[in-house]
Amino acid sequence: AQVVCLSVCCGGYLIRVAEAPGNAAHAHELSNNLWLACLALTTSHYGDVAPLTHYGRAICVVLMAGGPVLLMAAALSLCAALKLSPLEQQVTVTLSHERARARVRLCAVRLMQFLFRKNRGMSIRVH
């Protein structure tokens, strides 16, 4: 996540420097540059801001090419942080085995009840 934020900030600043000679809107407002860097990083341009100079476009292309990779790396690091420890994995496996045993016991009890009622001639209710 820090790399993504750093990319947005550096990309926004570089766009500001590259666009300053040809685009007054980008030169005066850093927020426009950061917005453009975010749009380029996520490859979801809305068309509200766009680079006018070739250098600004080149910076946006670099951000567009590296953006999905950086976002994927941030998502993978988040998944790694949320990964279960070996002890938690063991507890999860044990609980799933216990649930399976309980289901088998319940099915066995229902089968025994069915057979008992069938042999005694009682009415059979199917669940």
C-alpha positions as CSV (number, residue, x, y, z in Angstrom):
1,A,0.0,0.0,0.0
2,Q,2.9,2.3,0.7
3,V,4.3,1.7,-2.7
4,V,1.0,2.6,-4.3
5,C,0.8,5.8,-2.3
6,L,4.4,6.7,-3.2
7,S,3.7,6.0,-6.9
8,V,0.6,8.3,-6.9
9,C,2.6,11.1,-5.1
10,C,5.7,10.8,-7.4
11,G,3.5,10.4,-10.5
12,G,1.4,13.4,-9.6
13,Y,4.5,15.5,-9.0
14,L,6.1,14.4,-12.2
15,I,2.9,15.1,-14.1
16,R,2.9,18.6,-12.5
17,V,6.4,19.2,-13.6
18,A,5.9,17.9,-17.1
19,E,2.5,19.7,-17.7
20,A,3.5,23.0,-16.2
21,P,4.7,24.7,-19.5
22,G,1.6,23.7,-21.5
23,N,-1.3,23.3,-19.1
24,A,-2.2,25.9,-16.5
25,A,-4.9,23.7,-14.8
26,H,-2.3,21.0,-14.0
27,A,0.4,23.5,-13.0
28,H,-1.6,25.3,-10.3
29,E,-3.6,22.5,-8.7
30,L,-1.6,19.5,-7.3
31,S,-4.9,17.8,-6.6
32,N,-5.5,17.6,-10.4
33,N,-2.1,16.0,-10.8
34,L,-2.7,13.5,-8.0
35,W,-6.1,12.7,-9.5
36,L,-4.6,12.1,-12.9
37,A,-1.9,9.8,-11.4
38,C,-4.7,7.8,-9.5
39,L,-6.6,7.5,-12.7
40,A,-3.6,6.4,-14.7
41,L,-2.5,4.0,-11.9
42,T,-5.9,2.2,-11.9
43,T,-6.3,2.5,-15.7
44,S,-9.8,4.0,-15.3
45,H,-9.7,7.4,-17.0
46,Y,-12.9,9.4,-16.8
47,G,-11.8,12.1,-19.3
48,D,-12.2,15.0,-16.9
49,V,-8.4,15.5,-16.8
50,A,-5.8,14.5,-19.4
51,P,-2.2,15.2,-20.0
52,L,-1.5,17.6,-22.9
53,T,2.3,17.3,-23.2
54,H,4.2,14.3,-24.5
55,Y,6.1,14.0,-21.3
56,G,2.9,14.0,-19.2
57,R,1.5,11.3,-21.5
58,A,4.6,9.2,-21.2
59,I,4.4,9.4,-17.4
60,C,0.8,8.4,-17.5
61,V,1.7,5.4,-19.8
62,V,4.3,4.3,-17.2
63,L,1.8,4.6,-14.4
64,M,-0.8,2.7,-16.5
65,A,1.7,-0.1,-17.2
66,G,2.9,-0.5,-13.7
67,G,-0.4,0.3,-11.9
68,P,-2.1,-3.1,-12.1
69,V,1.1,-4.8,-11.0
70,L,1.4,-2.5,-8.0
71,L,-2.2,-2.9,-7.0
72,M,-1.9,-6.7,-7.3
73,A,1.2,-6.6,-5.1
74,A,-0.7,-4.6,-2.5
75,A,-3.5,-7.1,-2.6
76,L,-1.2,-10.0,-2.2
77,S,0.6,-8.4,0.7
78,L,-2.8,-7.9,2.4
79,C,-3.7,-11.5,1.7
80,A,-0.4,-12.7,3.2
81,A,-1.1,-10.6,6.3
82,L,-4.5,-12.2,6.7
83,K,-3.2,-15.8,6.2
84,L,-4.0,-18.3,8.9
85,S,-1.1,-19.4,11.2
86,P,-0.4,-23.2,11.3
87,L,-2.2,-23.5,14.6
88,E,-5.2,-21.7,13.2
89,Q,-5.2,-24.0,10.2
90,Q,-5.1,-27.1,12.5
91,V,-8.0,-25.8,14.5
92,T,-10.0,-25.2,11.3
93,V,-9.3,-28.7,10.1
94,T,-10.3,-30.2,13.4
95,L,-13.5,-28.3,13.5
96,S,-14.4,-29.4,10.0
97,H,-13.8,-33.0,10.9
98,E,-16.0,-32.6,14.0
99,R,-18.8,-31.1,11.9
100,A,-18.5,-34.0,9.5
101,R,-18.7,-36.6,12.3
102,A,-21.7,-34.8,13.7
103,R,-23.4,-35.0,10.3
104,V,-22.6,-38.7,10.0
105,R,-24.1,-39.3,13.5
106,L,-27.2,-37.4,12.6
107,C,-27.7,-39.4,9.4
108,A,-27.1,-42.6,11.3
109,V,-29.7,-41.7,13.9
110,R,-32.3,-40.8,11.3
111,L,-31.6,-44.1,9.5
112,M,-32.0,-46.1,12.7
113,Q,-35.3,-44.2,13.4
114,F,-36.5,-44.9,9.9
115,L,-35.7,-48.6,10.2
116,F,-37.2,-48.9,13.7
117,R,-40.5,-47.3,12.6
118,K,-40.6,-49.4,9.5
119,N,-40.2,-52.6,11.5
120,R,-42.9,-51.6,14.0
121,G,-45.4,-50.6,11.4
122,M,-45.5,-46.9,12.4
123,S,-46.1,-44.1,10.1
124,I,-43.0,-42.8,8.5
125,R,-42.3,-39.1,8.2
126,V,-39.7,-38.1,5.8
127,H,-37.8,-34.9,6.6
